[in-house]
């Protein structure tokens, strides 16, 4: 039997993934999420950047990284330069500082398009959950495991959940667009 709660859980997972992905989009203000996914070659292995030092935001357009071991400074610097962030680290021998440059109007427009594209991808993911659920319901009805009334009722509940999650995605995307366009 198809449980609408399972469908909602899958849709909720899409919302969480969308939030994680949008956090990585630069808005002109510093965010430690920008550094997520950067790997540093230290001590003979590859480690996430957050495991080699303390990261702070001393100003709203700057990130400071203070490694626990000063010998790792150059490796952190190389990892940041090798990433696709487009930021140049400033190394003073103790701390690496990343200054987040203000975004141009053109770049903001590109980022808004990117945010909308990501939002659409997650709407498709939510709709795919709905489609899979409806196909499973039709199969259960065909196999006479549920009645036609139950199938329609569950499809209606799934559609309501889909509409609700699409609205949530729109709200999240709209919030991120405002954040990107904010000067």
C-alpha positions in Angstrom: 0.0 0.0 0.0 1.2 3.5 -0.8 1.6 5.8 2.2 1.2 9.5 1.5 3.6 10.1 4.4 6.4 8.3 2.5 5.6 10.5 -0.6 5.8 13.6 1.6 9.1 12.4 3.1 10.6 12.0 -0.3 9.3 15.5 -1.3 10.7 16.9 2.0 14.1 15.4 1.1 13.9 17.4 -2.2 13.3 20.6 -0.3 16.2 20.0 2.0 18.5 19.2 -0.9 17.3 22.4 -2.6 18.2 24.4 0.4 21.7 22.9 0.6 22.3 23.6 -3.0 21.1 27.2 -2.9 23.3 27.9 0.2 26.3 27.4 -2.1 25.3 30.2 -4.4 27.2 33.4 -3.7 25.2 36.4 -2.7 28.0 39.0 -2.2 28.1 38.3 1.5 30.3 35.8 3.2 29.0 32.4 4.0 30.9 29.3 5.3 28.7 27.2 3.0 30.8 28.6 0.1 33.7 26.4 1.3 31.7 23.2 1.5 33.1 20.6 -0.7 36.6 22.0 -0.8 39.1 19.2 -0.1 42.6 19.9 1.2 45.5 17.5 0.6 47.0 17.4 4.1 48.9 14.7 6.1 48.9 12.4 3.1 45.2 12.3 2.6 42.4 14.5 1.3 40.3 16.1 4.0 37.3 18.5 4.0 38.5 22.1 4.6 36.5 22.3 7.8 38.6 19.5 9.3 41.9 21.4 9.0 41.1 24.7 10.8 38.6 27.1 12.2 36.5 29.1 9.8 35.0 32.4 10.9 33.3 35.4 9.3 35.0 38.5 10.8 33.2 40.9 8.4 30.1 40.3 6.3 32.3 40.2 3.1 35.2 38.1 4.5 35.9 34.6 5.6 39.0 33.8 7.8 40.5 30.3 8.0 42.9 29.6 10.8 44.5 26.2 10.4 45.2 24.2 13.5 48.6 23.4 12.0 50.4 26.3 10.3 52.1 23.9 8.0 48.8 23.3 6.3 48.3 27.0 5.2 49.8 26.5 1.8 47.7 23.4 1.2 44.5 25.2 2.1 45.5 28.1 -0.2 46.1 25.6 -3.1 42.7 23.9 -2.5 40.9 27.3 -2.6 42.7 28.4 -5.8 41.9 25.0 -7.4 38.2 25.3 -6.5 35.8 27.0 -8.8 35.0 29.8 -6.3 37.0 32.4 -8.2 38.4 33.8 -4.9 42.0 34.7 -4.2 43.2 33.8 -0.7 45.3 36.2 1.2 47.8 34.4 3.5 49.5 36.3 6.3 51.4 33.3 7.6 48.8 32.6 10.3 45.4 33.0 8.8 44.0 32.8 5.3 41.5 35.6 4.4 39.0 35.4 1.6 37.4 38.7 0.6 34.1 38.2 -1.1 33.9 40.9 -3.9 30.5 42.6 -4.4 28.5 41.2 -7.3 27.9 43.1 -10.5 24.4 43.6 -11.7 25.1 41.3 -14.6 26.4 38.6 -12.3 23.4 38.9 -10.0 21.1 38.4 -13.1 23.1 35.3 -14.0 22.8 34.0 -10.4 19.1 34.6 -10.4 18.8 32.5 -13.6 20.8 29.8 -12.0 18.6 29.9 -8.9 15.5 29.6 -11.0 17.0 26.7 -13.0 17.9 24.8 -9.8 14.3 25.5 -8.5 12.9 24.0 -11.6 15.0 20.9 -11.3 13.7 20.3 -7.8 10.1 20.9 -8.9 10.7 18.2 -11.5 12.0 15.9 -8.7 8.8 16.5 -6.7 6.7 15.8 -9.7 8.6 12.6 -10.3 7.8 11.5 -6.8 4.1 12.2 -7.6 4.4 10.2 -10.9 6.0 7.2 -9.2 3.4 7.2 -6.5 0.5 7.4 -9.1 2.0 4.6 -11.1 2.3 2.4 -8.0 -1.3 3.2 -7.1 -2.5 2.2 -10.6 -0.6 -1.0 -10.3 -2.2 -1.7 -6.9 -5.6 -1.1 -8.4 -4.9 -3.3 -11.4 -3.7 -6.1 -9.1 -7.0 -5.5 -7.1 -5.1 -4.7 -3.9 -7.0 -1.3 -3.5 -10.3 -0.1 -4.7 -10.7 2.6 -7.4 -12.0 5.0 -4.8 -8.9 4.4 -2.6 -6.7 5.0 -5.6 -8.4 8.3 -6.5 -8.4 9.4 -2.9 -4.6 8.6 -2.5 -3.9 10.3 -5.9 -5.7 13.4 -4.7 -3.7 13.5 -1.4 -0.5 13.0 -3.4 -1.5 15.9 -5.7 -2.2 18.1 -2.7 1.2 17.3 -1.3 2.8 18.0 -4.6 1.1 21.4 -4.9 2.2 22.2 -1.4 5.8 21.3 -2.0 5.9 23.2 -5.3 4.7 26.3 -3.5 7.4 25.8 -0.8 10.1 25.5 -3.6 8.7 28.7 -5.2 9.0 30.5 -1.9 12.5 29.3 -1.2 13.6 30.3 -4.7 12.0 33.7 -4.4 13.8 34.3 -1.1 17.1 33.4 -2.6 16.5 35.6 -5.6 15.8 38.6 -3.3 19.0 37.7 -1.3 21.0 37.6 -4.6 19.6 40.9 -5.9 20.1 42.7 -2.5 22.9 45.2 -2.8 
